[in-house]
Amino acid sequence: MEQQSAQDRWERRTQRPLLALAVVFAVAYAVPIVHTSARPSLKSACAWVEWGVWAAFAVDYAVRLVLAERRRAFVRAQWLDLCAVLLPLIQPLRLLRLVSTLLLVGQRARMASQVRLTTYVAGSVLGLLIFGSLAVLSVERESPQGNIRSLDDALWWSFTTMTTVGYGDHAPTTGLGRLIAVGLMLAGIALLGVVTANIAAWFIERFEKDDVGERERTEAIRILTAEVRALRAEVAALRAPAPNGGAAPRPAAFAQPPSDPVG
């Protein structure tokens, strides 16, 4: 059995705790947006939780970098993780913490071999739908020209945007809201492409299995037909008269045993 490196052991042990922290981050991010009448102390606590979760992912990246055998290769391979860690430091916006945390969670989820693609896609769709709704609601609720005022409006807008339907009854009016819309549209198209490709791959695999089975059945029928023809030829040879007018010699299997001499 191949021995795992220290980095692999760290990633395996910390994956579930980090995913649990991501759920905590989701709750902390949603509470101030949904519960608009929350006390300032609660909003401050949620902000500290958000920063704490981001810090945990930053520490995780630092530890993985230290444990990596080739650090330069690790940085080149995990450049998206590095960008997600540095992103919230550029400007203290909650939306940047949201984007960076989603990126880090997605990267760690991909590393898990037990996470199936269907589960990953379903989780991505649900996460983008919820967080996209919360993000656009947080920036559009106070806009004078905005028409996304409630969580219901935001969820409906996110769903129509991700599916590229775009009814137009709700639309962002701020620059940041339109930036969120662009992100949702691109993510929706990408996820739709993944789902379509996997459905096509499933059908192709089924057709290939059917073709293999059909070829095997055809080969078996060909072999049986050849055997039947050989048996017919043997039977015809047994029935054919001998050249001297006598009966054709019988094969050894049908020959009569010699009689014992009398006396």
C-alpha positions as CSV (number, residue, x, y, z in Angstrom):
1,M,0.0,0.0,0.0
2,E,1.4,3.4,-1.0
3,Q,2.3,5.6,1.9
4,Q,0.5,8.9,2.0
5,S,2.4,12.1,2.3
6,A,1.9,14.5,5.2
7,Q,0.0,16.9,3.0
8,D,-2.4,14.2,1.9
9,R,-3.0,13.2,5.5
10,W,-3.6,16.8,6.5
11,E,-6.1,17.3,3.6
12,R,-8.0,14.1,4.5
13,R,-8.3,15.0,8.2
14,T,-9.2,18.6,7.7
15,Q,-11.7,18.3,4.9
16,R,-14.8,17.6,7.0
17,P,-14.0,20.3,9.6
18,L,-13.5,22.9,6.9
19,L,-16.8,21.9,5.2
20,A,-18.5,22.2,8.6
21,L,-17.0,25.7,9.0
22,A,-18.3,26.6,5.5
23,V,-21.8,25.8,6.7
24,V,-21.2,28.0,9.8
25,F,-20.1,30.7,7.4
26,A,-23.3,30.3,5.3
27,V,-25.4,30.8,8.4
28,A,-23.4,33.8,9.6
29,Y,-23.6,35.4,6.1
30,A,-27.3,34.9,5.8
31,V,-28.5,36.0,9.2
32,P,-27.8,39.8,8.8
33,I,-29.3,39.8,5.3
34,V,-32.5,37.8,6.1
35,H,-33.0,39.2,9.6
36,T,-32.8,42.9,8.9
37,S,-33.9,43.9,12.4
38,A,-31.0,42.0,14.0
39,R,-29.2,43.8,16.8
40,P,-25.8,45.3,16.0
41,S,-24.1,42.9,18.4
42,L,-25.5,40.0,16.4
43,K,-24.3,41.5,13.1
44,S,-20.9,42.1,14.5
45,A,-20.7,38.5,15.8
46,C,-21.7,37.2,12.3
47,A,-19.0,39.4,10.7
48,W,-16.4,38.0,13.2
49,V,-17.5,34.4,12.3
50,E,-17.1,35.2,8.6
51,W,-13.6,36.4,9.1
52,G,-12.8,33.5,11.4
53,V,-13.9,31.0,8.7
54,W,-11.9,32.7,6.1
55,A,-8.9,32.7,8.5
56,A,-9.3,29.0,9.0
57,F,-9.1,28.4,5.2
58,A,-6.1,30.7,5.1
59,V,-4.3,28.7,7.8
60,D,-5.2,25.5,6.0
61,Y,-3.6,26.8,2.8
62,A,-0.5,27.9,4.7
63,V,-0.1,24.5,6.4
64,R,-0.6,22.7,3.0
65,L,2.1,24.9,1.6
66,V,4.5,24.1,4.4
67,L,3.8,20.3,4.1
68,A,4.1,20.3,0.3
69,E,7.2,18.6,-1.0
70,R,7.6,21.0,-3.9
71,R,6.3,24.3,-2.8
72,R,6.6,26.2,-6.0
73,A,4.8,23.5,-7.9
74,F,2.1,23.6,-5.2
75,V,1.6,27.3,-5.6
76,R,1.4,27.0,-9.4
77,A,-1.1,24.1,-9.1
78,Q,-3.2,25.8,-6.3
79,W,-3.1,29.3,-7.6
80,L,-6.9,29.7,-7.3
81,D,-6.6,28.9,-3.6
82,L,-4.0,31.6,-3.2
83,C,-6.2,34.2,-5.0
84,A,-9.1,33.2,-2.8
85,V,-7.0,33.6,0.4
86,L,-5.7,37.1,-0.7
87,L,-9.0,38.3,-2.2
88,P,-10.6,39.6,1.1
89,L,-7.5,41.5,2.0
90,I,-7.8,43.8,-1.0
91,Q,-11.0,45.5,0.3
92,P,-13.0,44.6,3.4
93,L,-16.2,43.7,1.6
94,R,-18.5,40.9,2.8
95,L,-19.0,39.9,-0.8
96,L,-15.3,39.3,-1.3
97,R,-15.3,37.0,1.8
98,L,-18.2,35.2,0.3
99,V,-16.5,34.7,-3.1
100,S,-13.2,33.6,-1.5
101,T,-14.9,31.1,0.9
102,L,-16.9,29.6,-1.9
103,L,-13.8,29.2,-4.0
104,L,-11.9,27.5,-1.2
105,V,-14.7,25.2,-0.4
106,G,-15.0,24.2,-4.0
107,Q,-11.3,23.5,-4.2
108,R,-11.3,21.3,-1.1
109,A,-14.4,19.5,-2.3
110,R,-12.8,18.5,-5.6
111,M,-9.9,16.9,-3.7
112,A,-12.3,14.4,-2.1
113,S,-12.4,11.2,-4.2
114,Q,-15.6,10.1,-2.4
115,V,-17.5,13.2,-3.6
116,R,-19.3,12.1,-6.7
117,L,-19.8,14.5,-9.6
118,T,-23.5,14.5,-9.3
119,T,-23.4,15.5,-5.6
120,Y,-20.8,18.2,-6.4
121,V,-22.9,19.7,-9.2
122,A,-26.1,19.6,-7.1
123,G,-24.3,21.2,-4.2
124,S,-22.8,23.9,-6.5
125,V,-26.2,24.7,-7.9
126,L,-27.8,24.9,-4.5
127,G,-24.9,27.0,-3.1
128,L,-24.9,29.4,-6.0
129,L,-28.6,29.8,-5.9
130,I,-28.7,30.6,-2.1
131,F,-25.6,32.7,-1.9
132,G,-26.3,34.5,-5.2
133,S,-29.8,35.4,-3.8
134,L,-28.3,36.7,-0.5
135,A,-25.6,38.6,-2.2
136,V,-27.8,40.4,-4.7
137,L,-30.4,41.1,-1.9
138,S,-27.7,42.7,0.3
139,V,-26.7,45.1,-2.5
140,E,-30.1,45.8,-4.2
141,R,-32.3,46.1,-1.2
142,E,-31.3,49.7,-0.5
143,S,-31.1,50.8,-4.1
144,P,-33.7,53.5,-5.0
145,Q,-34.3,52.1,-8.4
146,G,-34.0,48.4,-7.3
147,N,-36.9,46.0,-7.5
148,I,-35.3,43.1,-5.5
149,R,-36.6,43.9,-2.1
150,S,-37.3,40.5,-0.5
151,L,-35.7,37.1,-0.3
152,D,-38.4,35.6,-2.5
153,D,-37.6,38.2,-5.2
154,A,-33.9,37.4,-4.9
155,L,-34.4,33.6,-5.1
156,W,-36.6,34.0,-8.2
157,W,-34.1,36.3,-9.8
158,S,-31.2,33.9,-9.1
159,F,-33.1,31.0,-10.5
160,T,-34.1,32.7,-13.7
161,T,-30.5,34.1,-14.1
162,M,-28.7,30.8,-13.5
163,T,-31.0,29.0,-16.0
164,T,-30.4,31.9,-18.5
165,V,-34.1,32.4,-18.8
166,G,-34.2,36.0,-17.6
167,Y,-37.8,37.0,-17.5
168,G,-36.9,40.6,-16.7
169,D,-39.4,41.1,-14.0
170,H,-36.5,41.5,-11.5
171,A,-33.1,42.8,-12.4
172,P,-30.2,44.4,-10.5
173,T,-29.7,48.1,-10.9
174,T,-26.4,48.6,-9.1
175,G,-22.9,47.9,-10.6
176,L,-22.2,45.3,-7.9
177,G,-25.5,43.7,-8.5
178,R,-24.9,43.4,-12.2
179,L,-21.4,41.9,-11.5
180,I,-23.1,39.2,-9.4
181,A,-25.5,38.6,-12.2
182,V,-22.6,38.1,-14.6
183,G,-21.1,35.6,-12.2
184,L,-24.3,33.7,-11.8
185,M,-24.9,33.5,-15.6
186,L,-21.4,32.2,-16.3
187,A,-21.7,29.7,-13.5
188,G,-25.1,28.6,-14.7
189,I,-23.9,28.0,-18.2
190,A,-20.9,26.1,-16.9
191,L,-22.9,23.8,-14.7
192,L,-25.5,23.3,-17.5
193,G,-22.6,22.2,-19.7
194,V,-21.3,19.8,-17.1
195,V,-24.7,18.2,-16.6
196,T,-25.3,18.0,-20.4
197,A,-21.8,16.4,-21.0
198,N,-22.4,13.8,-18.3
199,I,-25.8,12.9,-19.6
200,A,-24.3,12.5,-23.1
201,A,-21.4,10.4,-21.7
202,W,-23.9,8.2,-19.9
203,F,-25.8,7.5,-23.1
204,I,-22.6,6.9,-25.1
205,E,-21.5,4.4,-22.4
206,R,-24.8,2.6,-22.6
207,F,-24.7,2.5,-26.4
208,E,-21.1,1.1,-26.3
209,K,-22.2,-1.6,-23.8
210,D,-25.1,-2.5,-26.1
211,D,-22.8,-2.6,-29.1
212,V,-20.3,-4.9,-27.3
213,G,-23.2,-7.2,-26.3
214,E,-24.5,-7.2,-29.8
215,R,-21.1,-8.1,-31.2
216,E,-20.7,-10.9,-28.7
217,R,-24.1,-12.3,-29.6
218,T,-23.3,-12.1,-33.3
219,E,-20.0,-13.9,-32.8
220,A,-21.7,-16.6,-30.8
221,I,-24.3,-17.1,-33.5
222,R,-21.5,-17.3,-36.1
223,I,-19.7,-20.0,-34.2
224,L,-22.9,-22.0,-33.7
225,T,-23.7,-21.7,-37.4
226,A,-20.3,-23.0,-38.3
227,E,-20.6,-25.9,-35.9
228,V,-24.1,-26.8,-37.3
229,R,-22.7,-26.7,-40.9
230,A,-19.8,-29.0,-39.8
231,L,-22.3,-31.4,-38.2
232,R,-24.5,-31.4,-41.4
233,A,-21.4,-32.1,-43.5
234,E,-20.5,-35.1,-41.3
235,V,-24.1,-36.5,-41.4
236,A,-24.1,-36.1,-45.2
237,A,-20.8,-37.9,-45.5
238,L,-22.3,-40.8,-43.4
239,R,-25.3,-41.1,-45.7
240,A,-23.4,-40.9,-49.0
241,P,-22.8,-44.3,-50.8
242,A,-19.3,-45.7,-51.0
243,P,-17.5,-45.5,-54.4
244,N,-17.6,-49.4,-54.8
245,G,-21.4,-49.4,-54.4
246,G,-21.3,-50.6,-50.8
247,A,-22.3,-48.7,-47.7
248,A,-20.1,-45.9,-46.6
249,P,-17.7,-46.8,-43.8
250,R,-19.1,-45.9,-40.5
251,P,-17.2,-43.7,-38.1
252,A,-15.5,-45.4,-35.2
253,A,-18.2,-44.1,-32.9
254,F,-20.9,-46.0,-34.9
255,A,-18.9,-49.2,-35.7
256,Q,-20.2,-52.5,-34.4
257,P,-17.9,-54.3,-31.9
258,P,-16.3,-57.5,-33.3
259,S,-18.2,-60.7,-32.3
260,D,-16.4,-63.3,-30.1
261,P,-15.4,-66.5,-31.9
262,V,-17.6,-69.5,-31.1
263,G,-15.7,-72.3,-29.5
